[in-house]
Amino acid sequence: MTFELPPEQTGPAAWYGPEMSQRSDWQMPLSPSEIAEVEAATKALALREADIAAITPSEFPLPTLAPKLKARVESEVLNGRGFLLLRGLPVERWTMRESATAFFGLGTHLGSARSQNGKGHVLGHVQDLGLASNDPNVRIYQTHERQTFHTDSCDIVGLLCLRTAKSGGLSALVSSTTIFNEMRRRRPDLLKLLFQPVATDRRGEVPEGQKPYFEIPPFNWFQGYLTAIYQRQYINSAQRFPDAPRLTAAHVEALDMFDALTNDPALNMFMQFAPGDVQLVHNHTILHDRTGFEDWPQPDKRRHLLRLWLAADNARPLPPAFAQRYGSLTVGDRGGIIVRGTKLHAPLEAV
């Protein structure tokens, strides 16, 4: 039976960057009373140096902000355009423990925090550690290099900006739904290849009993949902494994077209973070990127973001192939990276 492409996708997830950049409905400025709620919950926990990784929603009460935020995340992030930008957290007056506690506490109202690496970090630090991505065991967020458009292994990725770089480091977003539509119109023959499994390198973080790469199609159509998973550098580096399926010339052409569309200014958009901004992105319909940056020489001024990977309670169903990467397919309890000996914790510095 020949494979039939899903229909063209309509709705708010199929957006174009230039038009989206002119809008402001994706911003959510926090009011003084909402900030006061966050601070009150944060201070109580930070004062007793509570284990951040163990914080629960009931320990982080947000009586007015939590219902409002959850409703907007469900309608706009999970079932809408795919992203939201909260603005105004007063990180400039917070300690690192307070910033980390506030961010993790907010996240508990949106889903379950997942491990972002083999070390079990449920709170990530996005900083230049002086590493280079040509090391196959280095993840690109640990460098100052451009990341290129990709997805992470969770339902929602959250970023809290603590400090910005001297120059560069812009956030970039593009709709994978729009990329699907454009390829469907222009080159449906190549698009069909992206519904076939490709090998993606795990970069040395291999769960027990698994191969050092996973094989999931970049595009997946399941129970009426179009879901993307993609990281081109790791697709390329998976070819270092002799048993990984080889990329054909046609597959490379399809991946190159996908990349060209992610980088097309008619499709993507950029945003400049300010300290106190929280960006929430739906991995299944959005690819995100970061431009390269030049950092400050002073260590206390250098670019620093905190990151959460969240399994959302009301997320979409995922196809069986995702179990290779997500471990479980259970909504609210899936995603992240678990290897032998992983113990979940929330470090207060990049380690």
C-alpha positions in Angstrom: 0.0 0.0 0.0 1.4 3.4 -1.0 1.9 6.0 1.7 -0.5 8.9 1.5 0.6 12.2 2.9 -1.6 13.8 5.6 -3.7 16.7 4.5 -2.5 20.3 4.5 -2.6 21.6 8.0 -4.6 24.6 8.9 -5.1 26.4 12.2 -3.0 28.5 14.5 0.1 26.2 14.4 0.7 26.9 10.7 2.1 30.4 11.1 4.7 32.5 9.3 7.4 34.5 11.0 7.0 38.0 9.5 3.3 38.1 10.4 3.8 36.6 13.8 6.6 39.1 14.6 4.1 41.9 14.2 1.8 40.4 16.8 2.0 40.7 20.6 -0.6 38.2 21.6 2.2 35.7 22.3 3.5 37.8 25.1 2.1 37.6 28.7 3.4 40.4 30.9 3.1 39.5 34.5 1.2 41.9 36.8 2.6 43.2 40.1 0.2 41.0 42.0 1.1 37.9 39.9 4.8 38.6 40.6 4.0 39.0 44.3 2.5 35.5 44.2 5.6 34.0 42.7 7.9 35.8 45.1 5.9 34.7 48.2 6.0 31.1 47.1 9.7 31.3 46.2 10.8 33.0 49.4 9.3 30.4 51.7 11.0 27.5 49.9 14.4 29.3 49.3 14.6 30.3 53.0 14.6 26.7 54.0 16.8 25.6 51.1 14.1 23.2 49.9 15.1 20.5 47.4 14.2 22.2 44.2 13.8 19.0 42.2 11.2 17.8 44.8 8.9 20.9 44.7 5.2 20.1 44.1 2.5 22.5 42.9 0.9 22.5 46.4 4.2 23.7 47.9 4.3 26.5 45.3 0.8 28.1 45.5 -0.1 30.5 42.8 -3.9 31.0 43.4 -4.6 33.5 40.6 -1.6 33.0 38.2 -1.6 29.2 38.0 -5.1 28.8 36.6 -4.6 31.7 34.1 -1.2 30.4 33.0 -2.4 26.8 32.6 -5.3 27.9 30.5 -3.1 29.9 28.2 -0.5 27.2 27.9 -3.2 24.6 27.0 -4.9 26.8 24.4 -1.9 28.7 22.9 1.1 26.4 23.4 -0.2 22.9 23.3 -3.2 23.5 20.9 -2.4 26.9 19.3 0.6 28.7 17.8 3.0 26.7 20.0 4.7 29.2 22.1 4.2 31.9 24.8 6.6 34.5 26.4 6.0 35.4 30.0 7.7 38.7 30.9 8.7 40.5 34.1 10.1 38.1 36.7 12.4 40.2 38.9 15.5 38.0 38.5 17.8 41.0 39.0 16.9 41.0 42.7 16.9 37.3 43.2 19.7 34.9 44.2 20.4 31.9 41.9 18.5 29.7 44.4 15.5 32.0 44.3 15.5 32.2 40.4 15.8 28.4 40.2 13.1 27.8 42.8 10.7 30.3 41.1 11.2 28.8 37.7 10.9 25.2 38.8 7.9 26.1 40.9 6.1 27.8 37.9 6.9 24.6 35.9 5.2 22.3 38.4 1.9 23.9 37.5 2.4 23.0 33.8 3.8 19.4 33.9 6.4 17.0 35.2 10.0 18.0 34.9 12.2 15.6 32.9 15.9 14.8 33.0 17.7 16.9 30.4 20.9 14.7 30.3 22.4 11.5 31.6 23.3 13.3 34.9 19.7 13.7 35.8 19.4 17.5 35.6 15.8 18.5 35.8 16.9 22.1 35.9 19.3 22.9 33.0 21.9 25.7 32.8 22.4 27.0 29.2 25.8 28.6 29.3 29.0 28.5 27.2 31.2 26.1 29.0 34.1 26.6 26.6 33.3 23.3 24.8 33.0 22.6 21.0 30.3 20.6 19.2 32.8 18.7 17.1 33.2 16.5 20.2 30.4 13.8 19.6 29.6 13.7 23.3 29.1 17.5 23.7 25.6 19.0 23.5 25.5 22.3 21.6 23.8 24.3 24.4 27.1 24.0 26.3 28.9 26.1 23.6 28.6 29.6 22.2 27.9 28.3 18.8 24.6 28.6 16.8 22.4 25.7 17.7 20.4 25.3 14.4 16.7 24.6 14.5 15.8 21.5 16.5 13.4 19.9 18.9 14.0 18.6 22.5 12.8 15.4 24.0 9.8 16.6 25.9 6.4 18.2 25.3 7.3 21.7 26.4 10.7 23.3 26.8 10.9 26.3 29.1 13.7 28.9 29.2 14.2 31.6 31.9 16.6 34.4 30.9 18.9 35.4 33.8 21.5 37.4 31.8 22.0 38.1 28.1 25.2 37.9 26.0 27.2 41.0 24.9 25.9 40.4 21.4 23.9 37.7 19.6 22.2 34.8 21.3 18.8 35.6 19.8 16.0 33.0 20.2 14.6 31.8 16.9 11.4 29.9 16.3 9.8 28.2 13.2 6.6 26.2 12.8 7.3 22.6 11.8 3.6 22.6 10.7 4.3 25.4 8.2 7.4 23.5 6.9 5.2 20.4 6.3 2.7 22.6 4.4 5.5 24.2 2.2 7.1 20.9 1.4 3.7 19.3 0.6 3.1 22.1 -1.9 6.5 22.2 -3.4 8.1 18.7 -3.1 5.6 16.1 -1.9 8.0 13.4 -3.1 10.7 14.6 -0.7 8.2 15.1 2.1 7.2 11.4 2.0 10.8 10.5 2.8 10.6 12.5 6.1 7.9 10.1 7.3 10.4 7.3 7.2 12.6 6.6 10.3 16.1 8.1 10.3 18.9 7.5 12.8 19.6 10.3 15.3 22.7 10.2 17.5 22.1 10.1 21.3 25.5 11.8 21.8 26.8 9.3 24.3 23.7 9.3 26.5 22.4 5.8 25.9 19.5 4.3 28.0 20.0 0.7 29.1 19.2 -1.8 26.3 19.1 0.9 23.6 21.3 1.6 20.6 23.5 4.7 20.6 21.0 6.3 18.2 17.2 6.2 17.9 15.2 5.8 14.7 12.1 8.0 14.5 10.7 9.8 11.4 11.2 13.6 11.4 7.5 13.9 10.6 4.8 11.7 12.3 1.1 11.5 11.6 -0.7 9.8 14.5 -4.4 10.0 15.7 -4.9 13.2 13.7 -1.8 15.0 15.0 1.2 16.1 13.0 4.3 15.8 15.2 7.9 16.6 14.4 11.2 15.5 16.0 14.4 16.9 14.5 18.1 17.7 15.1 20.1 17.7 11.9 23.6 17.7 13.4 22.7 14.6 15.4 21.2 12.9 12.3 24.4 13.5 10.5 26.6 12.3 13.4 24.6 9.1 13.7 26.2 8.0 10.4 29.4 7.4 12.5 27.8 4.1 13.7 28.3 1.3 11.2 24.9 -0.3 11.9 22.9 2.9 11.6 20.7 3.0 8.4 22.5 5.0 5.7 21.1 8.2 4.4 20.4 8.0 0.7 21.0 11.0 -1.6 17.2 11.5 -1.7 17.0 11.6 2.1 19.8 14.1 2.2 18.0 16.2 -0.4 14.8 16.1 1.8 16.7 17.0 4.9 18.4 19.8 3.1 15.1 21.2 2.0 13.7 21.0 5.5 16.8 22.9 6.7 16.4 25.5 4.0 12.8 26.1 5.1 13.8 26.5 8.8 16.3 29.2 7.8 13.9 31.0 5.4 13.1 34.5 6.8 9.6 34.1 5.2 9.0 31.3 7.7 11.0 31.9 10.9 11.1 34.6 13.5 13.6 35.9 16.1 13.1 37.4 19.5 15.5 39.1 21.9 15.2 37.8 25.5 15.4 40.2 28.4 16.3 39.1 32.0 13.1 37.8 33.6 11.5 36.5 30.4 10.2 32.9 30.4 9.7 31.3 26.9 7.5 28.2 26.7 7.7 26.2 23.4 5.8 23.2 22.2 8.3 20.8 20.8 5.9 18.8 18.7 4.9 21.8 16.4 7.9 24.2 16.8 11.6 24.0 16.1 13.8 26.4 18.1 17.2 27.7 17.6 19.7 30.2 19.1 22.1 32.4 17.1 25.8 32.3 18.0 26.9 34.9 20.5 29.8 36.9 21.9 29.8 36.8 25.7 31.0 39.3 28.3 34.5 38.7 29.7 33.3 39.1 33.3 32.0 35.8 34.7 29.1 37.5 36.6 27.8 39.1 33.4 27.9 36.1 31.1 24.9 34.8 29.2 22.9 32.4 31.4 19.5 30.8 30.9 17.7 28.2 33.0 15.9 25.4 31.2 13.0 23.0 32.0 11.8 20.0 30.0 8.2 19.4 30.9 5.8 16.5 30.3 2.5 18.2 30.0 -0.6 16.7 31.7 -2.9 17.4 28.8 -0.5 16.8 25.9 -1.2 15.0 22.6 -0.8 11.3 22.0 2.6 10.3 20.5 3.2 7.5 18.1 4.8 4.2 19.3 8.2 5.0 17.7 8.7 7.9 20.2 9.1 5.3 23.0 12.7 4.9 21.8 13.5 8.5 22.8 10.8 9.3 25.4 11.0 6.0 27.3 7.3 6.0 28.1 4.4 7.2 25.9 2.2 8.0 29.0 0.9 11.5 28.9 2.3 13.5 31.8 5.1 11.0 32.4 7.3 10.8 29.3 10.4 12.3 27.8 13.8 13.2 29.0 17.0 11.2 29.2 17.6 8.4 31.6 20.7 6.2 31.6 22.0 3.7 34.2 22.6 5.4 37.5 20.6 8.6 36.7 19.5 10.4 39.8 17.2 13.4 39.4 18.4 16.7 40.9 18.4 20.4 40.2 21.9 21.9 40.3 22.3 25.6 41.1 25.3 25.9 38.6 26.3 24.3 35.4 28.1 21.0 36.1 
